[in-house]
């Protein structure tokens, strides 16, 4: 016989004990996506305010920089200030700047005397290719090392863990020097300078820089993968699947790795987005003409328009990658999109 239990509606009727009552609230996928997009837009707006108005806190006059140390001529300063819109109120400069971004106009470089868009487009492909190759190394090698460490207890796990700890402690520029000394100077397998031509030659030139850029992140992803899989291996559903005689590979793929992908994906998204920031050191070490090296040069020369554009690109990439990760998460765990909450 089935007994239906209904919550009492009469006043004074006994209810669940304090702390036992749960309220489940679900939301549709469309609401979930709209919330994430709203957060994305708000974050980019706040970031644009911080990026633009922070330039007023930096000492130095960009108009005087254009004179290259010469004695300032009041008429020349006034003309430069007017030409670059530096004579307008800060709020008007911001409105012109943000409006120009939506129109594809990032302003004009004080150093290169070109549109910032042209300066960025000449450097951005190299950085994106470097970051993409580093992301491949991070994802493939990080996942592989973490899975092997989790599934091979004992010596294998300890060896991989020690290796990951050592690799994670190596700064990118130290890794770059070691890789160049071994694979470029010693073995002659890879070039040590420049980005090469298009196609496979570009990949060949970027292999060492990408690995040097990603080595620390490979260790982080591997450790998160190992920890997340170890947590799933002791779950009841994994034991049930194993007791039913399922193949070990099937158990790992369907019941362990899939459920462990949540934290792995989150960490990987944050790390990959951060590669744009870390690329400056690697680009200078290997002589790559990317936006990382351009950012360092522009800061030194007070080229605010270029600095603002690069910082906004990096912030936008970081936020977009994390938003994309948040949107992919429900495909792994539908409960995230449902928004089940317990109160």
C-alpha positions as CSV (number, residue, x, y, z in Angstrom):
1,X,0.0,0.0,0.0
2,X,1.3,3.5,-0.9
3,X,0.9,6.2,1.6
4,X,0.9,9.8,0.3
5,X,2.3,12.3,2.7
6,X,1.1,15.9,2.4
7,X,2.2,18.9,4.2
8,X,-0.4,20.1,6.7
9,X,-2.1,23.3,5.9
10,X,-4.0,24.0,9.1
11,X,-2.6,26.6,11.4
12,X,-0.7,25.2,14.2
13,X,-0.2,21.8,12.5
14,X,3.2,20.3,13.1
15,X,5.7,20.7,10.3
16,X,9.2,19.5,9.6
17,X,11.8,20.0,12.2
18,X,13.9,23.2,11.9
19,X,16.7,22.6,9.4
20,X,14.9,19.8,7.8
21,X,12.6,21.8,5.5
22,X,13.9,22.2,1.9
23,X,12.7,24.4,-0.8
24,X,13.5,23.5,-4.3
25,X,13.5,26.2,-6.9
26,X,14.2,25.4,-10.5
27,X,15.0,27.7,-13.4
28,X,14.9,27.1,-17.1
29,X,18.0,27.0,-19.3
30,X,17.0,30.3,-20.9
31,X,17.0,32.0,-17.5
32,X,20.3,30.5,-16.7
33,X,21.9,31.7,-19.9
34,X,20.4,35.2,-19.6
35,X,21.8,35.5,-16.0
36,X,25.3,34.6,-17.2
37,X,25.1,37.0,-20.1
38,X,23.9,39.8,-17.8
39,X,26.8,39.1,-15.5
40,X,29.1,39.2,-18.5
41,X,27.9,42.6,-19.7
42,X,28.0,44.1,-16.2
43,X,31.6,42.8,-15.6
44,X,32.8,44.2,-18.9
45,X,31.2,47.6,-18.2
46,X,32.8,47.9,-14.8
47,X,36.1,46.7,-16.2
48,X,35.9,49.4,-18.9
49,X,35.4,52.0,-16.3
50,X,38.4,50.8,-14.3
51,X,40.6,50.5,-17.3
52,X,39.9,53.9,-18.7
53,X,39.9,56.0,-15.6
54,X,43.0,54.3,-14.1
55,X,45.1,56.2,-16.7
56,X,44.4,59.4,-14.8
57,X,46.1,57.9,-11.7
58,X,49.3,57.3,-13.7
59,X,52.0,60.1,-13.4
60,X,53.2,61.5,-16.7
61,X,51.7,63.5,-19.5
62,X,51.2,61.5,-22.8
63,X,51.3,64.8,-24.8
64,X,54.7,65.7,-23.4
65,X,56.0,62.2,-24.2
66,X,55.3,62.9,-27.9
67,X,57.9,65.7,-27.7
68,X,60.6,63.1,-27.0
69,X,62.2,65.1,-24.2
70,X,62.4,68.3,-26.2
71,X,61.5,71.7,-24.5
72,X,57.7,71.8,-24.4
73,X,56.2,74.4,-26.8
74,X,52.8,75.6,-25.4
75,X,51.4,75.7,-29.0
76,X,52.6,72.2,-29.7
77,X,51.3,70.8,-26.5
78,X,47.9,72.4,-27.1
79,X,47.7,71.0,-30.6
80,X,48.7,67.5,-29.5
81,X,46.2,67.7,-26.6
82,X,43.4,68.8,-29.0
83,X,44.3,66.2,-31.7
84,X,44.1,63.3,-29.3
85,X,41.1,64.6,-27.4
86,X,43.0,65.0,-24.2
87,X,41.5,68.5,-23.6
88,X,37.9,67.1,-23.1
89,X,36.4,66.2,-19.8
90,X,37.1,62.7,-18.5
91,X,33.5,61.5,-18.9
92,X,33.4,62.7,-22.5
93,X,36.6,61.0,-23.3
94,X,35.2,57.8,-21.8
95,X,32.0,58.1,-23.9
96,X,34.0,58.7,-27.0
97,X,36.3,55.8,-26.2
98,X,33.6,53.2,-25.4
99,X,31.5,54.3,-28.4
100,X,34.6,54.0,-30.6
101,X,35.2,50.4,-29.4
102,X,31.7,49.4,-30.5
103,X,32.5,50.8,-33.9
104,X,35.9,49.0,-34.1
105,X,37.9,52.2,-33.3
106,X,40.2,51.9,-30.3
107,X,41.8,55.3,-30.7
108,X,45.2,56.2,-32.1
109,X,48.6,55.1,-30.8
110,X,50.9,57.9,-29.5
111,X,54.0,55.8,-30.3
112,X,53.3,54.2,-33.6
113,X,51.1,57.1,-35.0
114,X,48.7,54.5,-36.2
115,X,45.2,53.4,-35.3
116,X,45.3,51.1,-32.3
117,X,43.2,48.5,-34.2
118,X,46.0,48.2,-36.8
119,X,48.7,47.9,-34.2
120,X,46.8,45.1,-32.3
121,X,45.8,43.2,-35.4
122,X,49.5,43.0,-36.5
123,X,50.4,41.5,-33.1
124,X,47.3,39.6,-31.9
125,X,47.6,36.5,-34.2
126,X,51.0,35.5,-32.8
127,X,49.7,35.7,-29.2
128,X,46.5,33.9,-30.0
129,X,48.4,31.1,-31.7
130,X,50.8,30.9,-28.8
131,X,48.0,30.7,-26.2
132,X,46.0,28.2,-28.3
133,X,49.0,25.8,-28.5
134,X,49.8,26.3,-24.8
135,X,46.1,25.5,-24.1
136,X,46.4,22.3,-26.0
137,X,49.5,21.3,-24.0
138,X,47.7,22.2,-20.7
139,X,44.5,20.2,-21.5
140,X,46.1,17.1,-23.0
141,X,49.1,16.7,-20.8
142,X,47.4,17.9,-17.6
143,X,44.4,15.6,-18.0
144,X,46.7,12.6,-19.0
145,X,49.0,13.1,-16.1
146,X,46.2,13.5,-13.6
147,X,44.3,10.5,-14.9
148,X,47.5,8.3,-14.8
149,X,48.3,9.5,-11.2
150,X,44.8,8.7,-10.0
151,X,44.5,5.3,-11.6
152,X,48.0,4.1,-10.7
153,X,48.4,4.1,-6.9
154,X,51.7,3.5,-5.3
155,X,55.0,4.3,-7.0
156,X,53.3,5.7,-10.2
157,X,51.2,8.1,-8.3
158,X,54.1,9.3,-6.1
159,X,56.4,9.7,-9.1
160,X,53.9,11.8,-11.1
161,X,53.0,13.8,-8.0
162,X,56.6,14.7,-7.3
163,X,57.2,15.5,-11.0
164,X,54.1,17.8,-11.0
165,X,55.2,19.6,-7.9
166,X,58.6,20.3,-9.3
167,X,57.2,21.4,-12.6
168,X,54.7,23.7,-10.9
169,X,57.4,25.5,-9.0
170,X,59.4,26.4,-12.2
171,X,58.8,30.0,-13.3
172,X,58.0,30.4,-17.0
173,X,61.2,32.3,-17.9
174,X,63.4,29.6,-16.1
175,X,61.5,26.9,-18.1
176,X,62.1,28.9,-21.3
177,X,65.9,29.1,-20.7
178,X,66.1,25.4,-19.8
179,X,64.1,24.4,-22.9
180,X,66.2,26.5,-25.2
181,X,69.4,25.2,-23.7
182,X,68.3,21.6,-24.2
183,X,66.1,21.4,-27.3
184,X,67.5,24.4,-29.3
185,X,71.2,24.7,-28.4
186,X,71.9,21.1,-27.3
187,X,69.7,19.0,-29.6
188,X,68.9,21.5,-32.3
189,X,65.3,20.3,-32.6
190,X,63.5,23.6,-32.3
191,X,64.3,27.2,-33.1
192,X,64.9,29.6,-30.2
193,X,63.9,32.9,-31.7
194,X,61.1,34.3,-33.8
195,X,57.6,33.1,-34.7
196,X,58.3,31.7,-38.2
197,X,56.1,31.6,-41.2
198,X,52.5,30.5,-41.5
199,X,51.4,26.9,-41.2
200,X,53.6,24.1,-39.7
201,X,56.6,26.4,-39.5
202,X,54.7,28.7,-37.1
203,X,53.7,25.7,-34.9
204,X,57.4,24.5,-35.0
205,X,58.6,27.9,-33.8
206,X,55.9,28.2,-31.1
207,X,56.3,24.7,-29.6
208,X,59.0,25.6,-27.1
209,X,57.4,29.0,-26.1
210,X,54.0,27.4,-25.7
211,X,55.3,24.6,-23.5
212,X,57.3,27.0,-21.4
213,X,54.2,29.2,-21.0
214,X,52.0,26.2,-20.0
215,X,54.3,24.1,-17.9
216,X,53.1,25.5,-14.6
217,X,49.5,25.3,-15.6
218,X,49.9,21.7,-16.8
219,X,50.9,20.8,-13.2
220,X,47.9,22.6,-11.8
221,X,45.4,20.9,-14.1
222,X,47.0,17.6,-13.4
223,X,46.8,18.0,-9.7
224,X,43.1,19.1,-9.9
225,X,42.3,16.2,-12.2
226,X,44.0,13.7,-9.8
227,X,42.2,15.1,-6.8
228,X,38.8,15.2,-8.5
229,X,39.1,11.7,-9.9
230,X,40.2,10.3,-6.5
231,X,37.1,11.8,-5.0
232,X,34.9,10.1,-7.6
233,X,36.6,6.7,-7.4
234,X,35.3,6.1,-3.9
235,X,31.7,7.1,-4.7
236,X,29.0,4.4,-4.4
237,X,27.9,4.5,-8.0
238,X,31.4,3.7,-9.1
239,X,31.5,0.7,-6.8
240,X,28.2,-0.5,-8.1
241,X,29.3,-0.2,-11.7
242,X,32.5,-2.1,-10.9
243,X,30.6,-4.8,-9.1
244,X,28.3,-5.3,-12.1
245,X,31.4,-6.4,-14.1
246,X,31.7,-3.3,-16.3
247,X,35.0,-2.8,-18.1
248,X,37.4,-0.7,-16.2
249,X,37.8,1.8,-19.0
250,X,34.0,2.2,-19.3
251,X,33.7,2.8,-15.6
252,X,36.5,5.4,-15.7
253,X,35.0,7.3,-18.7
254,X,31.3,7.1,-17.8
255,X,31.3,7.3,-14.1
256,X,34.6,8.7,-12.9
257,X,36.0,11.2,-15.5
258,X,32.6,12.6,-16.5
259,X,31.6,13.4,-13.0
260,X,35.1,14.8,-12.2
261,X,35.0,17.2,-15.2
262,X,33.2,20.0,-13.3
263,X,36.1,21.3,-11.2
264,X,38.6,20.3,-13.9
265,X,36.8,22.5,-16.5
266,X,36.4,25.4,-14.1
267,X,40.1,25.5,-13.2
268,X,41.2,24.9,-16.9
269,X,39.1,27.8,-18.0
270,X,40.6,30.2,-15.5
271,X,44.1,29.1,-16.3
272,X,43.7,29.3,-20.1
273,X,42.3,32.8,-19.8
274,X,45.2,33.8,-17.7
275,X,47.7,32.7,-20.4
276,X,47.2,36.1,-22.1
277,X,48.6,37.8,-19.1
278,X,51.6,35.4,-18.7
279,X,52.5,35.6,-22.4
280,X,54.5,38.8,-22.1
281,X,57.6,37.2,-20.5
282,X,57.6,34.3,-22.9
283,X,57.2,36.6,-25.9
284,X,60.2,38.7,-24.8
285,X,62.3,35.6,-24.1
286,X,61.7,34.1,-27.6
287,X,61.5,37.3,-29.5
288,X,57.8,37.0,-30.5
289,X,56.0,40.0,-31.7
290,X,52.8,39.6,-29.7
291,X,50.5,41.8,-27.6
292,X,52.3,40.8,-24.4
293,X,55.5,42.4,-25.5
294,X,53.6,45.3,-27.0
295,X,51.9,45.8,-23.6
296,X,55.2,46.1,-21.8
297,X,56.6,48.5,-24.4
298,X,53.4,50.6,-24.4
299,X,53.4,51.0,-20.6
300,X,57.1,52.1,-20.7
301,X,56.2,54.7,-23.4
302,X,52.9,55.9,-21.8
303,X,51.0,54.9,-24.9
304,X,47.7,54.8,-23.0
305,X,45.5,54.0,-25.9
306,X,47.4,50.8,-26.7
307,X,47.6,49.8,-23.0
308,X,43.8,50.3,-22.5
309,X,43.0,48.3,-25.6
310,X,45.3,45.4,-24.7
311,X,44.0,45.3,-21.1
312,X,40.4,45.4,-22.3
313,X,41.1,42.5,-24.7
314,X,42.7,40.5,-22.0
315,X,39.8,41.2,-19.5
316,X,37.2,40.4,-22.2
317,X,38.9,37.1,-23.1
318,X,39.2,36.2,-19.4
319,X,35.5,36.9,-18.7
320,X,34.3,35.3,-22.0
321,X,36.2,32.1,-21.3
322,X,34.8,31.9,-17.8
323,X,31.3,32.6,-19.1
324,X,31.7,29.9,-21.7
325,X,32.8,27.5,-19.0
326,X,29.7,28.3,-16.9
327,X,27.5,27.7,-20.0
328,X,29.2,24.3,-20.7
329,X,28.9,23.1,-17.1
330,X,25.1,22.3,-17.4
331,X,25.9,20.0,-20.3
332,X,28.0,17.9,-17.8
333,X,25.7,18.4,-14.8
334,X,22.1,19.4,-15.7
335,X,21.4,20.3,-12.1
336,X,23.4,23.4,-12.5
337,X,21.1,24.8,-15.2
338,X,18.1,23.7,-13.2
339,X,19.4,25.9,-10.3
340,X,18.2,23.5,-7.6
341,X,18.6,25.3,-4.3
342,X,18.0,24.0,-0.8
343,X,16.8,26.4,1.9
